[in-house]
């Protein structure tokens, strides 16, 4: 599994990972995301876990590309990567 954890000070409603890339030597399948939110010390915090299952289709080494996520940061007042 390839798990990405997202944490922020805004809602994760509607958030999803960018489309899975085509990888030579493997297929990727999206799992079921989980998300939670709490207010700690007067600050809102949301956490989400997004999983992709990696299924090899040939032997060898697989290099996973980075995942870039662009989201609006309420605390910064702008979109961040």
C-alpha angles and dihedrals in degrees: 000000000000108000125192120192118204121194127178150141095253137063119288092204108135093010118139137163119262114267114290112261123239106254125192107233099022147053123220126213125187117238128207112288122225126204137178137177134201139172110235121183090344094308126112115232128182126192127191135180120204120186133195120192113223115211113187116222097185139018122266141064120322120206113202116213119230118266114230117200123189115201139158113256111208091196092053095035093225145075115276133190 
